[in-house]
Amino acid sequence: MEMVKELISNYGYFAIYGLLALGIIGLPVPDEFMMTFVGYLSSISVLNVQGAFLVSFLGSISGMLVSYFIGKKVGKPFLRKHGKWIKMTPPRLEKLEAWFNRYGPWTIIIAYFIPGVRHFASYLSGMNGMGKRKYFLFAGAGAFSWCLVFTAFGYFIGVLT
């Protein structure tokens, strides 16, 4: 967490964008903590709240799009070949696909608020062939609401202290 604070302190909006994009792709970045910290920094006028929100949204959606396209290009063949190592057998993969085809779009929005799950929702969307427009609409709604909630939470913590 200290590294995140230091990166944001030194590189500001660029660090926010990069850390969120990489965190959504799956690197171990404490996303919720970071977004709360960004909101806090906005409340004490270190960052502009609108700029911080916009950069956070763009970083988040960029990570989701990269994950979607990775899932689309390498997802199923990769899991069929190496899925046994993570207990993703062909029957489990079929069940997951059926479930995702039924609830997928809403899963993307809800997954934003569940650490660890948000990373896989995009890969699954691409892997299961969800249309780009549909994906972008639901991923955008999820990114917007997630960024808004955590930025606002951090902002109000700063205002109240």
Buried (B, 14 or more C-beta within 10 A) or exposed (E): EEEBBEBBEEEBBEBBBBBBBBBBBBEEBBBBBBBBBBBBBBBEEBBEBEEBBBBBBBBBBBBBBBBBBBBBEBBBEBBEEEBEEEEBEEEEBEEBBEEBEEEBBEBBBEBBBEEEEBBBBBBBBBBBEBEEEEBBEBBBBBBBEBBBBBBBBBBBBBEEE
